Amino acid sequence: VELFGDEIESLVRFDSLTGKKQMSYQHFVIYPASHYVAPAEHIPETLSLIREELRERLEDLNAQNKILEAQRLLQRTEYDLEMIEQTGSCSGIENYSRIIDRRAAGTPPATLLNYFPDDSLIFVDESHMTLPQLRAMYKGDFSRKSTLVEHGFRLPSAIDNRPLQFPEFCLFPQRMIYLSATPGDYELEQTEGQVAELVVRPTGLLEPIIEIRPVLGQVDDILHEIRLRAGRNERVLITTLTKRMAEDLTEYYDDLDVRVRYMHSDVDVVERTKILHDLRAGEFDVLVGINLLREGLDLPEVSLVGIFDADKEGFLRSVRSLIQTCGRASRNANGRVIMYADKITASIQITLDLTDSRRKKQEAYNKKHGIVPKTIFRKIAPSFAPVELNDMLESDSYAAEETPVYETVINMEEKIAEFEEEMHEAAESLEFERAAELRDRIAELREKIEKD
C-alpha cells in the first residue's frame, strides 16, 4: 500500500524476496484474521459493557484478596479495550464474542448448524466416537476457560465463547443418520432398535476369519505369521495393551530383522500420517499400536491383525474395540485375525458371534450374485509429511562440505573473488544463511593464503 499523506496512491502485489512488483489493483479486499470484528457503530457500547464487567470482576477478585489476578486482568483487558477502540479488533477478541453479539450469559453461540435449513440431513460418521467427542468438547473447553478466569487471564464472559453442549446440539431440528459398525447405547436408544445393517460390500469382501490362540508364546507365535505375510508383500497390524509393550515389541522384532514400527498417542499427528503412508508403500511390514489401530484406518494391504492379551477385559478389549480392530483386516481378501487369549470372555464371544453372522450373510449374497471377493486396490497418495531438518541439511548445506584444496595462491584468490560475488548476490536475495556460509569459506581461504 503506497500512501501520499493520508491517501492511498496505489495498491501493488510484490515479491517479498526480491521486492519486484507483480500486479497493481484498483481495489482489494482484506479480510480480518478473525470473524469477531466489532462494527464501528457498536464499539462504544461494546467497550462500555466490557468495562462494566471488568469493574465487577475486579471487585470480586479484590474481595478475595487476589491482588495479582486483579492486576493481571486489569492490564490485559485495558490493552484489549485500547486495541478494539483503535482497530476494531484485538488478539483473542473471540473471548468477548458474547458481549459483541449482545447475547445473554449462558446462551450458546452461533454455529454452522444455525445456517442449515430445518429439513437438512446430517450424517454422523463413526457415531460411537463422534457423539462422545461432541460431549467432551464443551467440558474440555469449560475446564480450560474456568482456569483462565480464575487466575485473572480472562473475564467470566469468555466462558460463553464455547462449543455447543450436547443437549443444545440435539435441539437442532435436522434429521440425523448415525453410521457405525459398533453403534453406541445413545444411538440405539434414539433409534429404538431400528437399525439398518449395511453388511455386504461392493468388492464382495468378507469379514475376516478370527482364530483364538493361547497367550503363552504370543510374541514368537505371530513372528512366523509375519514372515509369511512379508513374503506375500502383505502387512500386519499388532495391538498391545501398553505403550511400553508396543515399544519393547518393536525393539524385539527389529533385532530379528523384522521391518517394524510402532504408533501410539505420543507420536505426533504428522508422524502418524507418514507412518501409515510408509506401511502401505511397503517401507516396513509390521505396525504395532494400542488404540489408534481402529476406526478410520483404510489399509487394504493389511491381511493380518494380531490382538495380544485379548482376554484382558476393559476399554481396549471391549466389544466395540475388538470389532473395530478386527475390521482393519476386512479390506483384504486374505484377511485374518488372531486373538491371543487363555479364556473366551463375553466381549470375545460377542465379537465371534457377530463376525460369524455377518460373514454368513456376505457369503450368501456373494453366492447368489456370483461375486468373487477381491482386495481393494487403492492408489497410495503421496506423503505430505515435512522433510526432516537433517535431510534438508544433508542436501543443501554447504558448510558441511570440506573446503577444497586449491593448489596455488592465484587459484585461491580467484576463488575468493568468485565467492565474494556469490555472497553479495545471496545477501541481496535475502539468502543470509548462504551468504554466511560463503563468508566463512572466504575467511578460510584468506587464512590459508596468509599461512602459505
N, C-alpha and C positions, 0 to 999 in steps of 0.2 A: 504494500500500500504506500504510494508516494503522495506526500502531502505538500500543499502550498499554504502555509499558515494553518488555518483550521479547516481547509477544504481539501477533499480528496482529488488529486490531479490525475492519477492513473491506478489501475489495478492490473498487476502483472504476475504471471506464474514464472518462476525461475528455478534453475538447478541449484540446490542448496550447496552442492560441492564446488561447482565452477562459477556460480553467480550469473550464468548466461540466461538471458530472457528467453522464454519458450512460447508464451502466449499472453495476449492482452485481453481484458474483459471490460465490457461496458457496465456490467453489474455482476455481483457474485453473492451467493447466499452462504453465510457462515452459521452453522447450527451450533447450539451450545453442547458442551460435553454431557450435560445432564438435562433431562426434560423438566426438572424442577427449576424453573426460572420465574421469578415474580414479575407479573406485568407492572409497568411503571405506575399505573394509577392505583395499584393495590399496595405498593411498597410502604407508604406512610402508615396505613392501618396495620400492615403485617409487622412492621418494626415496633409499633405500639403494643401489639399483642405479645410479641416476644419479650419485650421489656417488662411487661406486666407479669408474665410467667417467671421471668428471671428474678424479679423482686420477691415474689412469693417463695421461690425455691431458695434464695439466699437467706431469707428469714428463717426458713425451716432448717437449713444447714447450720446457721449460726446458733440456733436454739439447741442443736445437738452438739455444739462446741466443735464442729467440723470446720475449723478455720481454713485449713489447707484446701479442702474440697471447695469451699465457698470462693476462695481467691482464684482457684483454677477455673471454676465455672464462669466467674465474672470476666476474667481475662479472655477466655475462649469465646464467650458469647458476644462480648463487646467488639472483638475483632470481626466476628461473622456479621454483626449488625452493620459495621462500617463498610464491609465488602458489599453487602446487599444494597446498602444505600447508594454506593458509588457505581456499582456494576450491575446490580440486579441479580447477582448470584454470589455464591461463596463455596469453598470446599466443604463438602458434606451438607449441602443445602437440603438434601432429601430428608435430613433429620428434622427439618422444620416444615415438612410437607403437610402435616395436619393443620398447621396454622395457615399456610399458604392456600390450602384447599378449603379453608373455613369448615373443617369437619369437627364434629363433636368428639370429645375424648372417648376413646374406646371403639369408635366406629371403624370398620375396615376400609382400607384404601382401595382406589380403583385398580382393577387388573384387566388383563386381556379378556377375561370372561365377560366383563361388562359390555364388551363390544360385540359379543356373539348374539345372534338373534335367538329368540326363545325356542325355535324349532331346530336348533343345531344338534348335531350328533357327535358326541365325543367318544373316541376310543381310548381307553386307559390300558396301555400295553404293560405286560408283566405286572398286573394289578396287585399281586400278592406282595410285591416290593414297592410299587409306586404309591399306593394308598398309605402305608405306614410312613413313607417319606414325607407325604403331604402333612401328616400329623406332626412329624418331627420338625418340620421347617419352622413352624410358629414357636414351638417350645424351645428350640435351639436359639432362635433369634431373640426371644424374650429373655432367656437366661443371659445372653451376651449384653443386650441393651440395659438390662437391670443393673448389671455390674458397672457399666459406664455411667449411668445416672447416679448410682450410689456413691461413686468416687468423684463426682463433680466434673465428668468429661462431657456430659450432655444434659439438656433439660428433660424433665419427665415426658414431655410430648414426643420425644424421639422414639419412645416405645411404640407409638402408633404408626411409625413407618415400618411396616411389618408385612410378612406373608399372611395369607388368609388362614384363619383357624379352620380345622376340618369341618365343623358344623356349618360355618359360613360357606365353605366350598360346596357343601351338599345342598344349600338353599337355592343354588342356581337351577333354573328350570330345564336346562339342556338334558337331553336323553344321553345315557352313557352305556357303552358296551365294554365290559371288563374282559380282557384277554389274558389268559394264564393257563399253563399246563397244570398248575397247582394252586387254584383259587383259594383265597383266604376265607376265614369264617365270615367276615363282613360281607364279602361279595355273595356268598352262598345265602346269607340271611336276607340280603336285599332282593335277590332274585327268587327267593322262596323255593329253591331247589330246581328252578327251571334253567338248566344248563345245556347249551348246545355243544356237543362234543365234535371237534374237528380232528378226527383221528387219522384219516388217510392223507397221504402226501402225494403231490403230483408226480414225484420221482418214483413212487412205489416203495420207498424205503420203509423198513420195518423197525419196530422198537428193538433195541439191542438185546441179545441173549445175556442173561445175568447168571453168573456162576459164583457159588459160595465156596471159599477155601479157608482152611484154618489160619489163625493169626500167626502161629509159630512159624518162623521162617519166611514171613511175607516179603521181606526186603529182597532176599535171594530168589524166592519163587518167581516174582514178577520179572526178575532180570532176564530169565530165559524168554519170557513173552516179549520183552523189549527188543531183544536181539532178533527175534522172528519178524517183528513189525519193521524194524530198521532195515532188514534185508528186503522187505517189500516196499520200501520208501513210504511207510506209513508212520503216523505219530502216536505218541502215548501221553495221556494225562494221568497224574497220580495225585490224590488228595490225602493230606495228613491232618492231624488234629492241632498241631502247634507249629509256630514259626521255626522254633529250634529244630524240630524234627525235619521240616522241609529243607532247612539249610544243611543239616547233617546228612540227610539222604542224598542231596545234590552233591555234596563233597565226596561221599562214599562212591556213588556211581561214576563221578568224574575220575576218581582214582582207578576205576575199572575200565577207563577209556570209553565210557558211555557219553554221548553228546547230550548234556542235560543242563537245564537252568531251573531256577525257582522263581516264583512270583507270589508275593503276599502284600499286605497293606503298607509295609514300609517302602515298597518300590513305588516311585512316583508315577503319575498317570502317563507321562510321555514315554517313560521307560517301559511301562506295561505294554503300550501300543507297539513299541519296537520289538519287544519280546514275542508278542503274538504274531507279528509280521514275520519275524525270523523263524518261528516254529512252522508256519505254513510254507515258507520259502525253502525249508529243509536245511537251515543253518544248524539246527540241532534236532534231536529226535524225541526227547522226553521233557515235559514241563511239570514241575512239582509245585503244588499250591495248597491253599487251605480252603478259603470260602470264596475266592474270586473265580474259580473254575466252575461257574454255574450259569445262570440265565444270561442270555445276550451274547454268548460266545458261539460264533458260527465257524467251526473249524472242520471242513469236510475231510481233511487229511487224517484226522484222528480216528483210529479204528479200535483203540483200547483205552478204557478208563479203569484205573485201579483205585479202589477205595480202601485205605488202610483203617483198621480198627472200626469197621462198620457197625459193630455191635455195642459201641460206647454211646448209649442213648444221650441225647442232648441236642442243642440247637444245630450243631454241624452234622448231626446224624439223625435229624428228624425226617418225617416222611417227605416233606416238601424239599428238603435239602438233598435227600437221596434221589428222588425222582428227577430233580433239576440236574444233578451231577450225572446221573445215568444218561440224560438226554444229550450230553455232549458227544456221545458215541453214535447217535442216531442219524448223523449226516453221512455216514459211510456204510456201504453195503456189507462190509466185513465187521461192522460194529459189534463190540463185545464189552461187557462189564464184569470185572472180577471184584467181588466184595470179600474182604478178609474178616471173618467173624467166627467165633467159637460157639455162638448161640444165635438163634433166629429171634431177633427182637420183634416187637409189634410193628415198628417202623419198617424193618426189612421185609416182614411178611406182607404188609400192605403194598409196599413197592413191588414185590414179586407178583402179587395178585393183579395189581393194576397194569403192570407192564405186560404180563401174560395175556390179560383180557384185550388190551389194545393190539397186541401182536396178532392175536387170532382174528380180530376184525380186519386188520390190514391184509393178512394173508388171504382171507376170504374175498376181499374186494379185488386184490390183485389177480386171484384165480378167475374170478368172474369176468374181469375186463382184459385178461391176457397181458397184464403189466409185469415186466421183469424189473426188480429193484436195481437202480443204478446210483452209484455215488455221485453226489453233486460235484460238478467241476466248475469252480468259480475263479475268475481271474484274481490274482494276488495284486492288490493295489500297492503302489509304491509307498514306502515308509516316509512319513513326514517328520520323523524324529530329527532334532537338530544335530548337526555334525559335532562330534566331540571336540572340545578345545584342543586336545592333544593332536587329533587328526589334522586340524587346521594348522597347528604349529608345524607339524611334520611336512605339510605340503607347501606352506607359504613362508616359513621362517628362513630368513637369510642369515640371521645371527647364529643359527645352529650349524651353518656350513663352516668348514675350515677355511681360513684365509689362504688363497692360492699363493704359491711361491713364484715370485717374479725374478727372473734371472739378473736383470740389470737395473741400475738406478733409473735409467731413461724409461724403461718399461713401467717401472713403478710410478714415476711422475706422470706418465701418460694415463695410467690407470687412475691416479688421484684426480686428474683433470676430468676424466670421464665420470668418476663417482660424484665429483662436486656438481657437475651439470645435472646428473640424475637426482642428486639430493635437493637442489633448488627446484627442480620440476616437481618432485614429490611434495615439497613444502608448499608450493603454490597450489597444488591439488588437494591440500589439507591431509595428505597421507603422512602424518607425523611419525608414525612408527617406522615406516620405510625410510624416511629421512634420517631418523635417529640411527638406524642400522648402518646406513651409508656413511654417516658421520663417524661412527665407530670404526668402520673399515678404513676410512681416510686416516684416522689417528694412528691405527696400527701400521699402515704403510709408511707414514711420516716417521714414526718411531724406528722402523726398520732401516729407513734411509739414513737417519742420524747415527745408528749403530754401525752401518757399513762405512 
